[in-house]
Amino acid sequence: MFGRRADATRVRNLSMVRRFMPFISPRRSESLVYFDGEIEVAAAFRFLDERNANRPNDRKMTLFHLYLRSLAMNFHSRPNVNRFTQGGHLWQRTGVWLTFSAIQEIVEGAKLLTVKREFDEHESLDEMTDAVLDRLTRQRAGEKTTSDKEMKLALDLLPPFLIRLVMKLLDLADYHGLLPRTMIEGDPMFTSVFVANLGSLDMDPGYHHLWEHGTCPVFAMLGRVKQRPDGVRVLPVRYTYDERIEDGLYAGMTLANVKESLENPEKLV
């Protein structure tokens, strides 16, 4: 409260324009910039074949794991994109947190799972992969997150108008920096990037909105791997970005680094 938050530190020494951005565009929906691109994946697939030679069949590393790794590494090395706007101020997030969605099984109507975790800059690629696989295994087996429990409790006990009131009170508390760390860490919308892998469903990516609830400033959508007319296989990616946290040039260069790291996967080790 009053210049402090449990999950971030206030960014100071900003330009006048950057300081004024939250007042020019108070909502994320007014501040969106869109990026799209293609990541060449031949080297990544060769790398995966080599890494998976010594991993059990149920613990295989995938292209999605490499993408998460590249994203986390570059958000650590270029921290200006790991920020968010709240309460009229710009904040530097503590840690790199990625949220991603997965389905329980690839059938129509299957339950959607949402996983959020902190990606430590000192963990190895294998440690990261195993941790992600472990979380998915537990949640697919029925483990409930704190956010799941809170939503179920609200839906079971409260009428819609009270749920809306509770959400408004939570957002007001967040605006003033009053939310406790445990509540923030349990909510998937308080994240550096939200990632949706539509490639696992054999779909093309779209552009996703950013929620007003929470502090997520970037949404990434991955599509199915395609072959271009020149024979090169590529992973299409589309991003929705809150320009209030940093200018588009800095963001574009960061996303170019994500692409470059994935196209040269030895850098991810």
C-alpha positions in Angstrom: 0.0 0.0 0.0 1.1 3.6 -0.7 3.9 2.7 -3.1 4.4 -0.9 -2.1 3.2 -4.3 -3.3 3.8 -7.9 -2.3 4.8 -9.0 -5.8 6.7 -6.1 -7.2 8.7 -2.9 -6.7 7.8 0.5 -8.1 9.7 1.6 -11.1 11.0 5.1 -10.8 13.2 7.5 -12.9 10.8 7.1 -15.8 10.3 9.5 -18.7 7.4 11.9 -18.4 5.5 10.2 -21.2 6.0 6.7 -19.6 4.8 8.0 -16.2 1.7 9.5 -17.9 0.8 6.4 -19.9 -1.5 4.9 -17.3 -3.6 8.0 -17.3 -3.7 8.3 -21.1 -4.8 4.6 -21.4 -6.2 3.5 -18.0 -7.3 0.1 -19.2 -5.3 -2.7 -20.9 -7.9 -3.0 -23.6 -6.9 0.6 -24.7 -3.2 -0.2 -24.7 -2.8 -3.2 -27.0 -0.1 -3.8 -29.5 0.0 -6.9 -31.7 3.0 -8.9 -32.9 3.2 -12.0 -35.0 6.0 -14.1 -36.4 7.4 -17.4 -37.3 10.1 -19.4 -35.6 12.1 -21.9 -37.6 12.1 -25.2 -35.8 14.4 -27.7 -37.6 17.3 -27.1 -35.2 14.9 -27.4 -32.2 13.5 -30.8 -33.3 17.1 -32.1 -33.8 17.9 -30.8 -30.4 14.9 -32.5 -28.9 15.8 -35.8 -30.5 19.2 -35.6 -28.8 17.9 -34.6 -25.4 15.1 -37.1 -25.4 17.4 -40.1 -26.2 18.0 -40.5 -22.4 14.6 -39.5 -21.1 11.7 -41.9 -20.4 8.9 -42.1 -22.8 6.5 -40.4 -20.4 9.0 -37.6 -19.6 9.8 -36.4 -23.1 10.8 -32.8 -23.7 8.7 -31.0 -26.3 8.9 -27.9 -28.5 6.5 -26.2 -26.0 9.0 -26.8 -23.2 11.7 -25.1 -25.3 9.5 -22.2 -26.0 8.7 -21.7 -22.3 12.4 -21.9 -21.5 13.3 -19.3 -24.2 10.5 -17.0 -23.0 11.6 -17.2 -19.3 15.3 -16.7 -20.1 14.6 -13.6 -22.2 12.2 -12.1 -19.6 15.0 -12.5 -17.1 17.6 -10.9 -19.3 15.3 -8.1 -20.5 13.4 -7.1 -17.4 11.6 -4.1 -18.8 9.0 -6.5 -20.3 8.5 -8.1 -16.9 6.6 -5.1 -15.6 2.9 -4.2 -15.2 0.8 -1.1 -14.6 -1.4 -0.9 -11.6 -2.7 2.0 -9.4 -1.4 4.6 -11.8 2.2 3.3 -11.4 4.6 1.1 -13.3 5.9 -2.0 -11.3 8.8 -4.3 -11.7 7.5 -7.9 -11.1 9.4 -10.0 -8.6 10.4 -13.2 -10.5 9.3 -14.4 -13.9 6.0 -16.1 -13.8 4.4 -17.9 -16.8 0.9 -19.2 -16.9 -0.1 -21.7 -19.6 -3.2 -23.7 -20.4 -3.4 -27.4 -21.2 -6.2 -29.9 -21.7 -6.6 -33.0 -19.7 -6.9 -35.1 -22.9 -7.2 -34.3 -26.6 -10.9 -34.9 -27.0 -13.7 -32.4 -27.6 -15.1 -31.1 -24.4 -12.0 -32.1 -22.3 -11.3 -30.1 -19.2 -9.0 -27.1 -19.5 -6.2 -26.9 -17.0 -4.4 -23.7 -16.1 -0.8 -23.9 -14.8 1.2 -21.1 -13.3 4.7 -21.3 -12.0 7.8 -19.2 -11.3 10.7 -19.9 -13.7 13.9 -19.5 -11.8 16.8 -18.2 -13.9 19.2 -20.6 -12.2 17.3 -23.9 -12.9 18.5 -26.1 -15.7 16.5 -27.0 -18.8 15.9 -30.5 -17.6 14.9 -29.3 -14.1 12.4 -26.9 -15.7 11.0 -29.6 -18.0 10.5 -32.0 -15.1 8.9 -29.4 -12.9 6.4 -28.5 -15.7 5.6 -32.2 -16.4 5.1 -32.9 -12.6 2.7 -30.0 -12.3 0.7 -31.2 -15.3 0.6 -34.7 -14.0 -0.7 -33.6 -10.6 -3.4 -31.4 -12.0 -4.5 -33.9 -14.6 -4.8 -36.4 -11.7 -7.2 -33.9 -10.0 -5.1 -31.7 -7.8 -6.8 -28.4 -7.2 -5.0 -25.1 -7.2 -5.8 -22.3 -4.7 -7.5 -20.4 -7.5 -9.6 -23.4 -8.4 -10.8 -23.8 -4.8 -11.6 -20.1 -4.4 -13.7 -20.0 -7.7 -15.6 -23.2 -6.8 -16.4 -21.8 -3.3 -17.6 -18.6 -4.8 -19.7 -20.3 -7.5 -21.2 -22.8 -4.9 -22.1 -20.2 -2.2 -22.6 -16.8 -3.8 -25.2 -15.4 -6.2 -23.8 -13.7 -9.3 -24.3 -10.2 -8.0 -22.2 -11.0 -4.9 -19.5 -12.6 -7.0 -19.3 -9.4 -9.1 -19.1 -7.4 -5.9 -16.3 -9.6 -4.5 -14.3 -9.3 -7.8 -14.7 -5.5 -7.7 -13.4 -5.4 -4.1 -10.5 -7.6 -5.0 -9.6 -5.4 -8.0 -9.8 -2.4 -5.7 -7.5 -4.0 -3.2 -5.1 -4.8 -5.9 -5.2 -1.2 -7.2 -4.1 -0.1 -3.7 -1.5 -2.9 -3.3 -3.4 -4.6 -0.5 -3.6 -8.2 -1.9 -1.4 -10.6 0.0 1.4 -12.5 -1.8 -0.3 -15.9 -1.3 -3.4 -14.7 -3.1 -1.4 -13.1 -6.0 0.8 -16.2 -6.4 -2.3 -18.4 -6.5 -4.1 -16.4 -9.2 -3.1 -17.3 -12.8 -3.9 -13.7 -14.0 -1.0 -12.3 -12.0 1.7 -13.4 -14.4 4.4 -12.2 -16.7 3.0 -13.9 -19.8 0.0 -16.1 -20.4 0.7 -18.8 -23.1 -1.8 -20.8 -25.0 -0.5 -23.7 -27.2 -3.1 -24.2 -29.9 -0.6 -26.3 -31.8 -1.4 -29.2 -29.4 -4.9 -29.0 -30.8 -3.7 -28.8 -34.4 -5.0 -25.2 -34.7 -3.6 -21.9 -35.9 -3.0 -19.1 -33.4 -5.1 -16.0 -33.0 -4.8 -12.8 -31.1 -6.0 -13.0 -27.5 -7.3 -10.2 -25.4 -5.7 -9.2 -22.1 -7.8 -9.4 -18.9 -8.4 -6.3 -16.8 -8.3 -8.5 -13.7 -4.8 -9.3 -12.6 -1.5 -7.9 -14.0 -0.8 -9.9 -17.1 0.7 -7.6 -19.8 1.5 -10.2 -22.5 -0.5 -13.1 -24.1 1.2 -15.5 -26.4 -0.5 -17.9 -28.7 1.3 -20.8 -30.5 -0.1 -22.5 -33.5 0.6 -25.8 -35.2 4.0 -26.2 -36.9 3.7 -25.6 -40.7 5.9 -26.0 -43.7 6.4 -22.9 -45.8 6.5 -23.0 -49.6 10.4 -23.0 -49.3 10.2 -26.2 -47.3 11.2 -24.7 -44.0 9.1 -25.8 -41.0 8.0 -22.9 -38.8 6.1 -22.4 -35.5 3.6 -19.4 -35.9 3.4 -17.2 -32.8 1.1 -14.2 -32.1 1.4 -11.8 -29.2 -0.9 -9.3 -27.5 1.2 -6.7 -25.6 0.3 -3.9 -23.1 2.4 -1.0 -24.5 2.2 0.9 -21.2 4.9 -1.2 -19.6 7.6 -0.5 -22.3 7.7 0.8 -25.8 7.1 -1.5 -28.8 10.7 -1.4 -29.9 12.0 -2.9 -26.7 9.2 -5.5 -26.7 9.8 -6.4 -30.4 13.5 -6.8 -29.7 12.8 -9.1 -26.8 10.4 -11.3 -28.8 13.1 -11.4 -31.6 15.5 -12.8 -28.9 12.9 -15.4 -27.9 12.8 -16.5 -31.6 16.6 -16.5 -32.0 17.1 -18.5 -28.8 14.6 -21.2 -29.9 16.2 -21.3 -33.4 19.5 -21.9 -31.7 18.4 -24.2 -28.8 21.9 -24.9 -27.5 21.5 -21.5 -25.9 18.7 -22.8 -23.8 20.9 -25.3 -21.9 
